[in-house]
């Protein structure tokens, strides 16, 4: 088949959405399809570096960006989603000649993974596959009490935008024109109009290559229990929960909590550390390169990732490769990845933030005191990943099942 892949975010070894776009490109090419990827110009350097070492004759990249002055304006104002909206429109016109020259069997939109942005490539007369896309995951109001006014406003605007989906002509037309629609969760599925639900399936956007189902025991090697967080420092990543869990754990166990990432929530973390005298326990690592991130995982026992509306949770899959168990909430992507047999998962249903903090703390203590749980759950999770969350399986779910 000839496939035009729309991957705004697409870079090797970047994680998150760039990793999703990149692995779709590789997977389709590895399956023998002629794959043309339309992506941003700023991805070109890293992509070319990879292709110099790994030539693939059936994988081609086409680069497009809006005029530079617009890019500078949007960068300054930090409104990337509006830029992405306009980029999608520009891509339609940019690919007019391409679709005339090449008879594509499918157009597949993979990144950004937001249902709130229409896919303007649907105006080409080519079967369209959308997703998996996200957007429907919503933070329960009772868990927003610790948010600032600005953070609460951000979530309210997002809630309003989700309501607007049903009234957007362009989004509805994208869904109407699509052959298949994939969404990340039941919450996102609920945003799909009834007329299009038959061609919509729930499927997480993230995946990894097959991993080894072994186990390396790190628990008995160190007296200190090492916990980590990897990701952007944002209010909706559940960092307030993480910090308070660590505060409670510190009173009962010998722990270290290392935070890898940067973002606007950093100031609140520093204040929390200073207010609670936890500078020796909580360590801010900043952004880590691939080598240092690998070392962090290798020296960690647990990934604390109570994200409140994460559509994926790639770090949960990444941590498992290094025999790190994950503690998450029963919400969003991480809630689908982890179950009681593969990690720590805390229910948020009818729970306050304080209750969640107490339950998460107790669950982690139970695992520290029962070391055999680590081996069982990590091996179980690796087996689950190889059954359900590999790129090979993702390809089968999208292109082979009920084709």
N, C-alpha and C positions, 0 to 999 in steps of 0.2 A: 504493500500500500504506500501511497504518498500522503504524508501528513504534515500539515502546517501547524506548528506548535506556538501558541501565544504565551510567552514566558517573560513578562516584564522583569521579574526577579529571576536571575539564572546565572549562577556562578559555582564553580567547584570548590569544595572544602570551606563553605561559608556557614553551613547550618541553616535552620529555619527555612523561610520561603525561597531564598536563592538555591538552597540544596534541593528543594522540591522541583523547581524548574529544571535544574541541571540533571537530576536523576531521571526525570521524564524524558529528556532529550537523549540521554545515554541508553535508557531502557528501550525506547522505540527503535533506535538505531541498532542496538544489539539484537533485537528481534528481527532484523532484516528489512525494516521499512525505510524508505527514502524520507528522511526527516529534515524539514526546514524549520528553523527556530527563529522567530522574530523576537528580539529582546533589545535592551537599552545599550547605548554605545559605551557606557561606563563599565559594562561587563566584558568588553572586547579583549582587554589586556590579559585577564586571567584565563579566559576561554582559549585564546590563541596560544598561551603558554602551555596549556594542557594538550591542545591539538598538535603542537609541534612534536610532542613525545608520543602521542597516541593518535595516529592518523586514522580517520574513519571516512571513507569515500562517500558513504550514504548519510552523513551528518553535516549539514550546512547551516551557517548562522547568517542572519540578515539583521543589521543594526539600524535602529531608528531612535531619534530623540526630537523633541520640539526645539524650536529656535533657542539659542543659548541665552538670550536675554530673559526669556520666560523661565528657563531653568534656574537662572540666578535669582529671579524674583521669588519663585516657589521655595528655593533653598533658604533664602533669607527669612521668609515668612513661616517656614516649617509646615507647609501644607502639601505633603507628598501625595495625599489621596486625590486632591483636585488636579494635581499634575498628572496622576495616573489616569484620571477620567478623560482629560484632554489628550493624553497619549493614546488611549484606546481609539479615540476618534481619528487622530492622525494616522494611526496604523492602518485603518481601513483604506484610506486614500493611498497610503504608501505602498500597499500590497496589491493595488488594482492591476498593475502590469504583471506582477508575479503570478497571480491566479489566472491571468489570460494565457501565460506561457506554459504553466504547469497545471495539469488536471489533478487536483488534490482529491483524495477520497474523503478526508476529514479535515476539519479545523478543530483543534483541541486547545481550549483555554485552561491554563493551569495556575498562573500567578499574575497578579495578587489573588489570594483566595478569599474574595469578598463578594457576597451576594448583592451588596449595596451598590456595586458598580456594574453597569450594563456592559455586555460584550458587543461592541460595534462591528466586529468581524462577522456577525450574523447576517449582515447585509449582503455578503457574498453568497451566491447560490451554491453553497457547499455544506454538506451535513456537519452540524456543530455538536461537539461534546463539551459540556461545561463541567469543570471541577476535577476533583472535589473542591467545593467552595465552603466558606464559613460565614459567620455573621450573626447567627441567631442566638448564640450563647449569651446569657444575660445574668449579671450579678444580682442575687436576691437583695432586696432593699434592706433587709435587716443586717446584711453584711457590708453595708456602705456607711455605717455610722461613724467609723473611724476615718473616713475620707474627708479631705478638705473641701471647702466650698467649690473650688475650681475642679477638683476631681469628681465631685458629685455632679456638677454641671456637665462635665465631659460625658459621663455615663448617661445623663438624661438626654443629651443631644443624640447620642448613639441609639438610645431607645426610640427616640422620635424618628430617626432615619430608618430604623427597621420597620416602623409603621408605614413610612412613606414608600417602601418597596412595593406594596400592593397598589399604589397609585402612580407609579412611575411607568410611563409608556415604554421607554427604552428598555427597562429591566423586564417588563412583561413581554415585550417583543423578543428579547433574547431567549426567554424561557419558551415562548411559543415556537421559535425557529429551531430550537435545539432538538437533536435526536435523542441524546441522553443527558441527564443532569445528575451529578453526584454532590451530595452535601455531607458535612462532617458530623452532624449530630441530629437528634430528634428535634431539638429546638430550632435548628436551621430548616429542617424538613417542614416544620409547622409554618414557616414563612412562605413556602411554595403554594401558590393557588391550587385549589382542588383539581382544576382542569389539567394540571401538569404533574400531579403526584404519581400517576402511573408510570411515567418515564423517569422518575426520581428515585435514587437509592442512597442509603446512608453509607458513607465510606470515608475513613480518615484520609487526609491528604498526605500524611507523612509515612515514611517507610525507611528501611535500611537494607543493605545487602545481607545475605545470610550470615549468621554469626556462629561461632563455636559454642557448643552447649557444654562447656566445661565450668569448673568452679575453682577459684583461687581463694583460699581462706586467709583473710586479712585481720580477722577479729582478734585472734590470740597473739598476733605479732606486735600489737601496740596497746599500751595501757590506756591511752587517750582514745576516745571514740570520735572519729572525724566525720563531720557533717559538712556538706557543701550545697551551695545554690549556684546555678549557672543560668544566666539570662539577663535581659534588660531590667534595669531597676525602675519599675513602674508600679503605680498604686494597685493595678488590677492583677499583679503577679502574686498577691497574697503575702507580701513582705512583712506587713504588720503582724500577721499570724506567725510567720517564721520567727521573727524577732522575739515575740512573747513566748513562743515554744522554747526557744533557746534560753531565755531568761529563767524559765521554770526548770528546764533540764539541768542547767548549771548548778542549781541548788542540790541536786541529787546525784549527778554523774559527772565524771571527768571528761569534758568535751571541748572541742574546737569547732567553730563554725566559720568556714571560708566562703566569701561571696565573690563570685567572678562575674563581672559585667559593669556597665555604667548606665546612667540615666538620671532623670530628675528626682527620683526617690532617694538618691544618695545622701542628700542633706538631712533627711529625716532619719536615715540609718545612723549617720554620725551623731546626731542629737541623742538618739536612743542609746548608743554606745556610751556617750559621755554622761547622760542622766543616770545610767544604771551601772556605771563603773565596769564595763565589759570589754575594755580595750584589749585585754589579754585573751579573751574568748572569741570575740567576733573580729575577723580580719577581712578587710576590703582588699581584694586582689586586683581590681580593675579589669580591663579587657585582657584576655590571655590569648597568646598565639597558640597554634595547634599543638606544639611540643609541651608548653606549660599547662595547657588544658588537659592533655593526656596525663601529665604528672599529677594534677589535682585529682582526677578520677582514680588513678592508681593508688593514691594515698587516702582515699575517702572510703567510708563504710556506707554512708547513706546520703542520698540526694533529697533535700527537703524542698519540695516544689508544690506548695498549696495554692496554685494559680486559680483565680476566681472565674476566669472565662477564656482560658487558652484553647484555641481551636485545634491545636496539635499536641505539642509537648515533645518535640524532637529530642530534647535533652534526656528525657526518660528512657528512650531507646538507646541513646548514645551512652548513658551511664551503665546500662546493663552489659554492654560489651566489656566493661572493666570490672564486672562483678560488684556493682554498686546497686543496692536496693533503693527503691524510690518510695517516698511518702507523699501522697497527693490527696486531693479532695475528690469526692464523687461528683465531678462536674467537668464539662468540656472534654477535650481530647485525652488528658491524663486519666480522667475517670473511666474512659473506655479502654485504655491500655492496661491499667492496673486493676486487679481484683484481689480478693482475700488470699488467693493461692500464689500470687506473684509479687506482692508488695504490701504496703500499708495504704489503705484507702479509707478516708473518714467521710461519713455521710454529712451533707449540709442541710438535708431536709428538716425544716422546722427547728434548726439549730442557730443559736446566737454565736457571735464570734468567740466569746468567752468559752462557751461549751466546746466549740471546735478546737480551740487552743488546748483545753484540758484533755480532750479525747486524743488529740495528736500526741501530746506529751506522754500520756500514759501508754499509748501504743508503741512509741519509740523506746520507752523504758523497758517494756515487755520484751521487745526484740533484742535489746542490749543484754538482757538477763537470760534470754533463751537463744544462744548462739546458733543452734541447729536450724532455727527458722531461716537464717540467712541463706544457707546452702540450698534448702528446699525451695525457697521462693525465687532465688536467682535462677536456678536450673529450670524451674517451671516457667519463669518469664522468658528465658531464652528459647525454650521450646515453643512457647506461644508466639513469640516474635517470628520464628522461622515458619510457623504455620500460617500466620495471618498478616504480618506486617513487613514483608519483604517486597522489593520492587517487582520481582517476578510475579508474586501473588497480586500486587496492585494492577499490573498489566492484565492479568487474567480477569480480574474483577471488572475492569473497564472495557476491554476489547474482546474478550472471549465469552464471558457469561451472557447468555440470552442475546447473542449478537444478531 
